[in-house]
Amino acid sequence: MQAGADAIYIGPPAFGARQAAGNNLEDLEEVVRYAHSYGVQVLVTLNTLLHDDEYPQAVALAHALYKIGVDALIIQDLHLLDFDLPPIRLHASTQCDNRTPEHVAHLRDLGFKRVVLARELSIDEIRAIHEAVPDIELEAFVHGALCVSYSGRCYISEVLAGRSANRGACAQFCRMAYDLLDGSMNEVLDDRGEPIHQRYLLSLQDLDRSAYLSELIDAGVTTFKIEGRLKDADYVTNITAYYREKLDNLTPTLSTGRGSSSLEGRLGGVFTRSFVPNPEKTFHRGGTDYFLHGRTRPMANWETPKSTGEYIGEVLEARGSTLRVRLKDGVTLHNGDGLTIGSEGCNVNGVEGNIILVNKRFALSGENLRKGAAPLYRNLDVEFVKNLHSERRIPVDILFRETEEGFSIQIGDRERSFVYAHEPAKNEQKALDTIRTQLAKLGDTPYVARNVQIESKPYFIPISVLNEWRRETTL
């Protein structure tokens, strides 16, 4: 939220599609209170497929979530609609496999206000859905991890491990190593003549559609979704700020074939950041737009399922824990930085020119360097992470008015009245300046003063009194 999200999605205590990411109701109530103070929506993922004996508990949970002020439920199991759900907005999870106009129209007729589109759709398929069903909101993933199968239609985890992805228990088989064999059970060779042995053949690169935001809006998308399964705060801050900045730069000039941008007037805010957002600086497997403009390569990274980070140069030689490298222009390494060479990782212990001392021993003949120079990536930039900080403030107008009994203060949509004995000011301009200055000091509230208007004669009011009135009004 501090980095710029207009809404967040989050798992409840049970029945969310991330079994390891549940949150109790008390914490969710606090999240709702905090989010709503910034005008941010909270969408809860009640999106597993349910067993027959679980529906009463799921319905009771839906009512509890509605009671604490959750803005919408994201669901997959359509049988939930047959029960007495609270009057809350319903969003169709991407696990519903939302990839045809007919299916989306069916969901609209069932009462859904928004569908989260399947990740596999092209820009033309998204546009076709919007044109066929213009009266439903379309949400599209723009960044993060990808499943190798159709959304909601991957059963490999259930078949091989008895762990259902549609029950929030995916075993992540697409991130494991495999051999590639032909029909005679012989290993297939790659273009270097080496056997495709224990490679990560199903591990897709991460989705990155940041270059196509206006195109997605023009096709009918109203909401951009960032995948964040068990990601850390550094990733969340960096990636959210990256897209917030892109949208803020896009919106003033955006014009679509359907008229003015559907994103105009979004919440935004005033942001103070100590960093320049860069998706390669936090968890990063490479990027693909994933069928947005047809089949493009590469979509997968056979070398590693882990974060590779940013490409920073080449390793020319490796002797023990010493690397001789050729870095890209402008790259500076720091002690503690994390590096990846092929599928191997290490940390920087020292830098002397183009010589890097690391905490691991390498050999040039090893598989991790293959033949000749090897690509060098940095998956942890300690200086970048150290400076990751973003603050958000919502601009508000402040009105100070004289009343019959004293004064009233309005800060945004909050207004309070105060009884106070009027005492004329000796220095009228100083009195007005004091009122304006003290009311604008919104401190650690979510707000920043955009304008302070005074509709009162100048009166002497102690600073301590003004501060107390301001605090009471912003509570």
C-alpha positions in Angstrom: 0.0 0.0 0.0 2.8 2.4 0.8 4.4 1.7 -2.6 1.2 2.5 -4.5 -1.3 -0.3 -4.8 -5.0 0.7 -5.2 -6.1 -2.7 -3.8 -4.5 -5.8 -2.3 -5.5 -9.5 -2.3 -4.8 -11.6 0.7 -5.6 -15.1 2.1 -8.1 -15.7 4.9 -7.6 -18.3 7.7 -8.8 -21.1 5.4 -9.8 -21.9 1.8 -7.3 -19.6 0.2 -5.4 -21.0 -2.8 -2.1 -20.5 -0.9 -2.1 -23.0 1.9 0.9 -21.5 3.6 -0.3 -17.9 3.5 -3.4 -17.7 5.7 -4.2 -14.8 8.0 -6.4 -14.8 11.0 -9.5 -12.6 11.2 -8.1 -10.2 13.8 -5.1 -9.5 11.5 -7.4 -9.1 8.5 -9.6 -6.6 10.3 -6.5 -4.5 11.1 -5.5 -4.8 7.4 -8.9 -3.6 6.3 -8.8 -0.6 8.7 -5.3 0.4 7.6 -6.2 -0.1 3.9 -9.4 1.9 4.0 -7.6 4.8 5.7 -5.7 5.1 2.3 -8.8 4.4 0.2 -7.3 1.0 -0.7 -9.5 -2.0 -1.2 -9.0 -5.4 0.4 -9.9 -8.5 -1.7 -9.9 -11.8 0.0 -9.0 -15.1 -1.8 -11.7 -17.6 -0.8 -10.7 -19.5 -3.9 -10.1 -23.2 -3.3 -12.3 -26.1 -4.5 -14.3 -27.3 -1.4 -15.3 -30.7 -0.1 -19.0 -31.2 0.7 -18.5 -30.9 4.5 -16.5 -27.6 4.1 -19.3 -25.4 2.6 -20.9 -24.4 6.0 -17.5 -23.2 7.3 -16.7 -21.4 4.1 -20.0 -19.6 4.1 -19.6 -18.6 7.8 -16.1 -17.3 6.9 -17.6 -15.2 4.0 -20.0 -13.6 6.5 -17.2 -12.9 9.0 -15.1 -11.3 6.2 -18.1 -9.2 5.1 -18.6 -8.1 8.7 -15.0 -6.8 9.1 -15.4 -4.7 5.9 -13.7 -6.7 3.2 -14.4 -5.2 -0.2 -14.7 -8.4 -2.3 -14.3 -12.2 -2.3 -12.2 -13.9 -5.0 -13.7 -17.4 -5.5 -13.3 -20.4 -7.7 -15.9 -22.9 -6.4 -19.2 -21.9 -8.1 -21.2 -24.1 -5.8 -20.7 -21.5 -3.1 -23.2 -19.4 -5.0 -25.9 -21.9 -4.0 -25.5 -20.9 -0.4 -26.6 -17.8 1.7 -23.6 -15.6 1.0 -23.5 -12.0 2.3 -24.2 -9.1 -0.1 -20.5 -8.7 -1.0 -18.8 -8.2 -4.4 -17.7 -11.4 -6.0 -14.6 -11.7 -8.3 -14.0 -14.9 -10.3 -10.6 -16.3 -9.6 -8.1 -17.0 -12.4 -8.5 -20.6 -11.3 -11.9 -20.5 -12.9 -10.0 -20.7 -16.2 -11.5 -17.5 -17.6 -10.4 -17.5 -21.2 -13.5 -17.4 -23.5 -16.3 -14.8 -24.0 -18.9 -17.4 -23.3 -17.5 -18.4 -20.0 -17.0 -14.8 -18.9 -20.6 -14.0 -19.9 -21.8 -17.0 -17.8 -19.9 -15.6 -14.8 -21.5 -12.2 -15.3 -24.9 -13.8 -15.4 -24.2 -15.6 -12.1 -23.5 -12.2 -10.4 -19.8 -11.8 -10.6 -18.6 -8.1 -11.0 -15.1 -8.9 -12.1 -13.2 -11.8 -13.6 -9.4 -12.4 -13.2 -8.4 -13.5 -16.7 -6.3 -16.5 -17.5 -2.7 -15.6 -17.9 -2.4 -17.4 -21.3 -4.6 -15.0 -23.2 -3.3 -12.8 -26.1 -4.2 -9.2 -26.4 -6.7 -10.0 -29.2 -8.4 -12.6 -27.0 -8.7 -10.1 -24.1 -10.2 -7.5 -26.5 -12.7 -10.1 -27.8 -13.9 -10.9 -24.3 -14.3 -7.2 -23.5 -16.2 -6.5 -26.7 -18.5 -9.5 -26.1 -19.0 -8.8 -22.3 -18.4 -5.1 -21.8 -20.4 -4.9 -18.6 -17.9 -6.8 -16.4 -14.6 -5.7 -15.1 -11.5 -7.5 -16.4 -8.5 -8.1 -14.2 -5.2 -9.3 -15.8 -1.9 -10.4 -14.4 1.0 -8.2 -15.4 3.9 -9.5 -13.3 5.2 -12.4 -11.4 5.5 -16.2 -11.4 3.8 -18.3 -14.1 2.2 -21.8 -14.0 3.2 -24.0 -17.0 -0.4 -25.2 -17.4 -3.7 -23.4 -18.0 -4.8 -21.5 -14.9 -6.9 -23.8 -12.7 -6.3 -26.8 -15.0 -3.0 -28.1 -13.7 -3.2 -31.5 -12.1 0.4 -32.7 -12.1 0.7 -32.0 -8.3 -2.5 -33.9 -7.6 -1.5 -36.9 -9.8 2.1 -37.2 -8.6 1.9 -36.2 -5.0 -1.8 -36.2 -4.0 -1.5 -32.4 -3.4 -4.1 -30.4 -5.3 -3.2 -27.0 -6.7 -6.9 -26.2 -6.6 -6.8 -26.8 -2.9 -3.9 -24.5 -2.3 -1.3 -27.2 -1.9 0.7 -27.2 -5.2 4.0 -29.1 -4.9 5.7 -27.0 -7.5 6.6 -29.8 -9.9 7.2 -27.3 -12.7 10.2 -25.9 -10.7 11.9 -29.3 -10.6 14.7 -30.8 -12.8 13.9 -33.3 -15.5 15.7 -35.4 -18.3 14.4 -35.0 -21.8 14.1 -38.4 -23.5 13.0 -39.5 -27.0 10.7 -42.3 -27.9 13.5 -44.9 -27.4 14.3 -43.5 -23.9 17.5 -41.9 -25.1 18.5 -38.5 -23.8 17.9 -35.7 -26.3 20.9 -33.4 -27.1 20.7 -29.6 -26.9 22.1 -27.3 -29.6 25.6 -27.6 -27.9 25.5 -31.4 -28.3 25.1 -32.0 -24.5 22.4 -34.2 -23.1 19.3 -32.4 -21.7 19.8 -34.0 -18.3 18.5 -32.6 -15.0 17.4 -29.3 -16.6 14.4 -27.2 -15.4 12.3 -27.9 -18.5 9.0 -26.7 -17.1 10.2 -23.7 -15.2 8.8 -20.6 -16.9 10.4 -17.2 -16.6 8.4 -14.6 -14.8 5.6 -12.6 -16.4 6.5 -9.0 -17.3 4.0 -6.9 -19.2 5.1 -3.5 -18.0 5.8 -2.4 -21.6 2.2 -3.1 -22.7 0.0 -1.4 -20.0 -1.7 1.1 -22.4 -2.3 -1.7 -24.9 -3.9 -3.8 -22.1 -6.1 -0.9 -21.0 -7.2 -0.3 -24.6 -8.2 -4.0 -24.9 -10.5 -3.5 -21.9 -8.4 -4.4 -18.8 -9.5 -2.4 -15.8 -7.2 -3.9 -13.1 -3.6 -5.0 -13.2 -2.6 -7.8 -10.8 0.9 -8.5 -9.5 1.6 -12.1 -8.4 3.2 -12.3 -5.0 3.3 -15.8 -3.7 5.4 -15.8 -0.5 7.4 -12.9 -1.9 9.3 -10.8 0.6 8.7 -7.1 1.4 11.6 -6.0 -0.8 10.0 -7.6 -3.9 6.6 -6.2 -3.0 7.9 -2.7 -2.5 10.0 -2.6 -5.6 7.5 -4.2 -8.0 4.5 -2.3 -6.8 6.4 1.0 -7.0 7.5 0.1 -10.5 4.0 -0.3 -11.8 2.6 2.6 -9.8 5.2 4.9 -11.4 4.5 3.5 -14.9 0.8 4.1 -14.5 1.2 7.6 -13.1 3.4 8.5 -16.1 0.9 6.9 -18.5 -2.4 8.1 -17.2 -2.2 11.9 -18.0 -1.6 11.3 -21.7 -3.6 8.0 -22.1 -6.4 8.1 -24.7 -8.1 4.9 -25.9 -10.5 4.0 -28.6 -13.3 3.8 -26.0 -12.8 7.4 -24.8 -11.0 8.6 -21.7 -8.8 6.2 -19.8 -10.6 3.9 -17.3 -7.7 4.5 -14.9 -8.1 8.3 -14.7 -8.9 9.5 -11.3 -7.4 6.5 -9.6 -6.2 6.9 -6.0 -2.5 7.3 -6.5 -1.2 9.7 -3.9 1.9 11.6 -3.1 4.9 9.2 -2.9 8.3 9.7 -1.3 10.8 7.0 -2.4 14.4 6.5 -1.6 15.0 4.3 -4.7 14.4 4.0 -8.4 12.1 1.0 -9.0 13.8 -1.8 -11.0 12.3 -5.3 -11.3 15.7 -6.9 -12.0 16.9 -5.8 -8.5 14.6 -8.1 -6.5 13.3 -11.7 -7.2 13.6 -12.1 -11.0 13.7 -15.2 -13.2 13.9 -13.2 -16.4 10.8 -11.8 -18.2 8.3 -12.9 -20.8 5.0 -11.3 -22.0 3.7 -14.9 -22.3 1.5 -15.2 -25.4 0.3 -11.6 -25.2 1.5 -11.3 -28.8 1.6 -14.9 -29.8 4.3 -17.5 -28.9 7.6 -15.8 -28.1 10.8 -17.4 -27.0 12.4 -17.9 -24.6 9.6 -18.5 -22.1 11.4 -20.9 -19.8 14.8 -20.9 -18.1 16.2 -24.4 -18.2 19.2 -23.5 -16.0 17.6 -22.6 -12.8 14.1 -22.1 -11.2 15.5 -19.6 -8.8 16.0 -15.9 -9.0 18.7 -15.0 -11.4 18.6 -11.3 -10.9 20.1 -8.8 -13.3 22.7 -9.6 -16.0 25.8 -7.7 -15.0 28.6 -9.1 -17.2 30.7 -12.3 -17.8 33.0 -14.6 -15.9 36.2 -15.0 -17.9 38.1 -17.2 -15.5 37.4 -19.0 -12.2 40.2 -20.2 -9.9 39.0 -21.4 -6.5 37.1 -18.6 -4.9 38.5 -15.9 -7.3 36.7 -14.8 -10.4 38.0 -12.7 -13.2 35.1 -10.9 -14.7 34.1 -8.3 -17.4 31.3 -6.2 -16.0 28.8 -4.0 -17.9 29.4 -0.3 -17.9 28.1 1.4 -14.8 28.0 -1.8 -12.6 29.5 -1.5 -9.2 29.7 -4.5 -6.9 29.6 -4.4 -3.1 30.6 -6.8 -0.3 27.6 -9.1 0.4 26.1 -8.9 -3.1 24.7 -12.2 -4.3 25.9 -13.6 -7.7 24.7 -16.4 -9.9 26.7 -18.3 -12.5 24.6 -20.9 -14.3 22.7 -22.7 -11.5 25.4 -21.9 -8.9 25.2 -19.0 -6.4 27.7 -17.2 -4.3 28.3 -14.0 -2.4 30.9 -11.2 -2.9 33.6 -11.1 -0.2 35.8 -8.5 -1.9 36.4 -6.6 -5.2 39.7 -5.6 -6.6 39.3 -4.1 -10.1 38.0 -6.9 -12.3 38.8 -9.6 -9.7 36.0 -10.7 -7.4 36.6 -12.8 -4.3 33.6 -15.0 -3.4 32.6 -17.4 -0.7 32.5 -20.4 -2.9 35.1 -22.3 -5.0 34.5 -22.6 -8.7 36.4 -24.4 -11.5 36.4 -23.3 -15.2 35.8 -26.8 -16.3 32.8 -27.2 -14.1 29.3 -27.5 -15.5 28.4 -24.1 -14.1 30.8 -22.4 -16.5 30.5 -24.7 -19.4 32.7 -23.5 -22.3 34.3 -20.0 -22.4 32.9 -16.9 -20.7 29.8 -17.5 -18.6 27.0 -15.0 -18.0 27.2 -13.3 -14.6 24.0 -12.2 -12.8 23.5 -10.4 -9.5 20.4 -11.6 -7.6 21.1 -9.5 -4.5 22.2 -5.8 -4.6 22.7 -5.0 -1.0 22.9 -1.2 -1.6 19.6 -1.2 -3.5 17.8 -3.3 -0.8 19.2 -1.1 1.9 17.5 2.0 0.4 14.1 0.4 -0.4 11.6 2.7 1.3 8.4 4.2 0.1 5.9 6.4 1.8 2.4 7.3 0.6 0.3 10.3 1.5 -3.2 11.1 0.4 -3.6 14.8 -0.5 -6.5 16.4 1.5 -8.0 19.9 1.7 -8.3 21.5 5.2 -11.0 23.9 6.1 -10.9 26.0 9.3 -14.2 27.8 10.0 -15.5 30.0 12.8 -18.8 28.9 14.3 -21.2 30.3 16.9 -19.7 28.2 19.7 -16.1 28.2 18.5 -14.5 26.6 15.4 -14.8 23.6 13.1 -12.1 21.8 11.3 -12.6 19.7 8.2 -9.7 17.5 7.0 -10.7 15.6 3.9 -14.1 14.1 4.7 -13.5 14.2 8.5 -15.0 17.2 10.4 -15.0 18.1 14.1 -16.4 21.0 16.0 -14.8 22.6 19.1 -16.2 25.0 21.7 -13.6 27.7 22.4 -13.7 31.2 23.8 -12.7 33.7 21.1 -9.7 35.9 21.9 -8.7 38.5 19.3 -5.1 38.3 18.0 -2.7 41.1 18.5 -0.8 40.1 15.5 -3.4 39.1 13.0 -1.1 37.8 10.2 0.9 35.7 12.7 -2.3 34.2 14.1 -3.5 33.2 10.6 0.0 31.8 9.7 0.0 29.8 13.0 -3.4 28.2 12.3 -2.4 27.3 8.7 1.0 25.9 9.8 -0.2 23.8 12.7 -3.2 22.3 10.8 -1.0 21.3 7.9 1.3 19.2 10.2 -0.4 15.9 9.5 2.6 13.9 10.8 2.3 10.1 10.6 -1.3 10.1 9.4 -2.0 8.9 5.9 -2.6 12.4 4.7 -0.7 15.4 3.4 -2.2 18.9 3.3 -2.9 20.1 -0.3 -4.6 23.3 0.7 -5.5 25.0 4.0 -8.4 27.4 3.8 -9.4 29.7 6.7 -12.9 31.1 7.0 -12.5 33.0 10.3 -11.3 36.3 11.7 -7.8 36.1 13.2 -7.9 34.8 16.8 -5.2 33.9 19.2 -5.3 30.1 19.6 -2.4 28.4 21.4 -0.3 26.0 19.3 -1.0 23.1 21.8 -4.8 23.6 21.3 -4.5 23.6 17.5 -2.4 20.5 17.6 -5.0 18.7 19.8 -7.9 19.7 17.5 -5.9 18.5 14.5 -5.2 15.1 16.1 -8.9 14.7 17.1 -10.1 15.5 13.6 -7.7 12.9 12.0 -8.5 10.0 14.4 
